[in-house]
Amino acid sequence: MEILNFFAQDAGTDVMLLFFGLFGLILVLIYLVSGIKIIKEWERAPVLRLGRYQGLKGPGFFWIIPGIDKIPSIISTRIQTYSFRSEQSLTRDNVPVTIDAVLFFKVVDVEKTILEVEHYQSATQWVAQTTLREVTGQVELDEVLAEREKIASHMQEIVDEKTEKWGIKIMSVEIRDVVVPARLQEAISRQAEAERERRARITLAQAEKEAADGMIEAANKYAKSPIAMELRWINLLFEAATEGGATIMMIPANIPIAGFSGAGSLGRPSGDGGLPPVGVLGLKKIPTKDKKKADE
C-alpha cells in the first residue's frame, strides 16, 4: 500500500508539473504574440522604449517588446483632407462673409510630426481656420468673389509655413463657396446686371461705328464707280422681287440709270440714248399735249 501511495503521489506531482509547464508556455506564447504588429503600406509606427524615441517601424510585419516598447499612434503618409468654414469673417471693407474651403495636407517627416506636435491633425485644422479668417480680413469683398484662386494660394503659403516645422506639407487649399448676407445678394445682382448692360451698350455702339465706317467706305467706292452703283440697284431689285413672295413691288422714280448708251460712254446716255431715271421700267417721259403742238 505504501508503494502504491508513493507512485500515486509521484504521478500527481508530474501532472501538476506538466500543467504548470503548459500554462507557462502558453503565457510565453501570448507574451511573444502580443508584440507582433502589422501595419499598412502607407502607415508608419513610431516606437518608444521606456519613453525614449527609438525610431519608426513599418510597413508590414514587425515585433516590439511588450510592456517595454510602446506605439503612441499610427501615422498615415497619404494625402489627408479637411473641410472647414469661417463663420462670419469680416473682409477689409467690413462685409461679413462665410467661406467654405478644403485643405489637402500630407505628413512628409513622421519623426517631426511625432516629436514636435501633439494631435497633428487637430493642430493643422486649427491653423487652417485661423489663417482663413486672417486672409479674409486682408481683402475686399470683390476680391473674395473674383479672385478665389489667388486667396487660396496665399492661404496655402501661410499655412505651409506654419506647419513645415511639424513635418507637414500643405498640398493645396481650395475655396468651395463664398456666402454673403441675403441683403447684399440683391445689390450684387443689380451691380452685375448694370455691368452687363454697360457692356451690351458698348458692344452695340462699336457695331454701329463699324457699320457706319463700312457704309462710308462703300459710298466712296460707289461715288468713284457709277456702274457699280447701277449694278447694286439691279441686284437690290432682283432680291426684292425674288424674296418674300411679294407680288407688288414699289420702285422709286429716281433710281440710277440702268441701261447702256450706244453713243456715250458705258452706262451713260448720250443724246437720246440710254434709259432715263423716270418711270417704273425706265421708259421715257410721255410728252404732253402742249409739247406735241410745239413739236408740230
Secondary structure as GFF3:
##gff-version 3
##sequence-region A 1 296
A	DSSP	alpha_helix	2	34	.	.	.	ID=ss1
A	DSSP	beta_strand	36	39	.	.	.	ID=ss2
A	DSSP	beta_strand	43	49	.	.	.	ID=ss3
A	DSSP	beta_strand	52	57	.	.	.	ID=ss4
A	DSSP	beta_strand	60	63	.	.	.	ID=ss5
A	DSSP	beta_strand	69	70	.	.	.	ID=ss6
A	DSSP	beta_strand	75	76	.	.	.	ID=ss7
A	DSSP	beta_strand	80	90	.	.	.	ID=ss8
A	DSSP	beta_strand	96	107	.	.	.	ID=ss9
A	DSSP	alpha_helix	110	116	.	.	.	ID=ss10
A	DSSP	alpha_helix	120	136	.	.	.	ID=ss11
A	DSSP	alpha_helix	141	146	.	.	.	ID=ss12
A	DSSP	alpha_helix	148	163	.	.	.	ID=ss13
A	DSSP	three_ten_helix	164	166	.	.	.	ID=ss14
A	DSSP	beta_strand	168	179	.	.	.	ID=ss15
A	DSSP	alpha_helix	182	224	.	.	.	ID=ss16
A	DSSP	alpha_helix	226	242	.	.	.	ID=ss17
A	DSSP	alpha_helix	289	295	.	.	.	ID=ss18
###
